Amino acid sequence: MGDGYITFRFKFDNGSWRGWFVSGIDGKLYPVENLRIAGRSVSFTHKSKPEIVFSLSMAKDNRTMSGTGSRPDGSASLYTLTRKPI
């Protein structure tokens, strides 16, 4: 918590993917929406204020996903999500 990282969890369960955002404030899990994984492409919506729509690509080593996070006002930021051992 409070380490400056955005934490997400993804799980393949009963034939489909599910994802959660881990709050850095209270440590609770909040579901992401519209999670789609096709090949090395990953997209989902993080329901923050403002919400962020992530469009990422998985690296060949399956350790990182990189791409953009877009906001409703049209602004976007670059993100890299790194797999963390559990």
URBEL-V923560 format. One record per residue. N is the residue number from 1. RES is the residue in one small letter. SS is DSSP state (hx for helix, st for strand, lp for the rest). BURIAL is 1 if it has 24 or more other ideal C-beta (glycine too) atoms within 12 Angstrom, else 0. D_CENTER is the distance of its C-alpha to the mean C-alpha in Angstrom with 2 decimals. Layout:
# URBEL-V923560
n = [N | N]
res = [RES | RES]
ss = [SS | SS]
burial = [BURIAL | BURIAL]
d_center = [D_CENTER | D_CENTER]
This chain:
# URBEL-V923560
n = [1 | 2 | 3 | 4 | 5 | 6 | 7 | 8 | 9 | 10 | 11 | 12 | 13 | 14 | 15 | 16 | 17 | 18 | 19 | 20 | 21 | 22 | 23 | 24 | 25 | 26 | 27 | 28 | 29 | 30 | 31 | 32 | 33 | 34 | 35 | 36 | 37 | 38 | 39 | 40 | 41 | 42 | 43 | 44 | 45 | 46 | 47 | 48 | 49 | 50 | 51 | 52 | 53 | 54 | 55 | 56 | 57 | 58 | 59 | 60 | 61 | 62 | 63 | 64 | 65 | 66 | 67 | 68 | 69 | 70 | 71 | 72 | 73 | 74 | 75 | 76 | 77 | 78 | 79 | 80 | 81 | 82 | 83 | 84 | 85 | 86]
res = [m | g | d | g | y | i | t | f | r | f | k | f | d | n | g | s | w | r | g | w | f | v | s | g | i | d | g | k | l | y | p | v | e | n | l | r | i | a | g | r | s | v | s | f | t | h | k | s | k | p | e | i | v | f | s | l | s | m | a | k | d | n | r | t | m | s | g | t | g | s | r | p | d | g | s | a | s | l | y | t | l | t | r | k | p | i]
ss = [lp | lp | lp | lp | lp | lp | st | st | st | st | st | st | st | lp | lp | st | st | st | st | st | st | st | lp | lp | lp | lp | lp | lp | st | st | st | lp | st | st | st | st | st | st | lp | lp | st | st | st | st | st | st | lp | lp | lp | lp | lp | st | st | st | st | st | st | st | lp | lp | lp | lp | lp | st | st | st | st | st | st | st | st | lp | lp | lp | lp | st | st | st | st | st | st | st | lp | lp | lp | lp]
burial = [0 | 0 | 0 | 0 | 0 | 1 | 1 | 1 | 1 | 1 | 0 | 0 | 0 | 0 | 0 | 0 | 0 | 0 | 1 | 1 | 1 | 1 | 0 | 0 | 0 | 0 | 0 | 0 | 0 | 0 | 0 | 1 | 0 | 0 | 1 | 0 | 1 | 0 | 0 | 0 | 0 | 1 | 1 | 1 | 1 | 1 | 0 | 0 | 0 | 0 | 0 | 1 | 1 | 1 | 1 | 1 | 0 | 0 | 0 | 0 | 0 | 0 | 0 | 0 | 1 | 0 | 1 | 0 | 1 | 0 | 0 | 0 | 0 | 0 | 0 | 0 | 0 | 0 | 1 | 0 | 1 | 0 | 0 | 0 | 0 | 0]
d_center = [16.69 | 17.46 | 16.77 | 14.90 | 11.59 | 8.26 | 7.53 | 5.20 | 7.54 | 8.18 | 11.86 | 14.39 | 16.94 | 20.10 | 19.35 | 15.91 | 12.23 | 10.78 | 7.60 | 7.75 | 7.03 | 9.94 | 12.25 | 13.96 | 16.97 | 17.88 | 15.76 | 15.21 | 12.46 | 11.43 | 10.24 | 7.63 | 9.93 | 10.92 | 8.76 | 10.73 | 11.26 | 14.53 | 15.94 | 13.73 | 11.78 | 8.31 | 7.61 | 6.49 | 7.75 | 7.12 | 10.83 | 11.86 | 15.20 | 14.95 | 11.98 | 9.49 | 8.90 | 6.56 | 8.80 | 8.42 | 11.08 | 11.43 | 14.38 | 17.51 | 17.54 | 14.25 | 13.39 | 11.06 | 8.79 | 10.04 | 10.43 | 10.49 | 9.19 | 12.20 | 14.02 | 16.90 | 19.49 | 18.60 | 17.41 | 14.52 | 13.24 | 12.36 | 9.41 | 9.49 | 7.28 | 10.16 | 10.95 | 13.03 | 16.00 | 16.40]
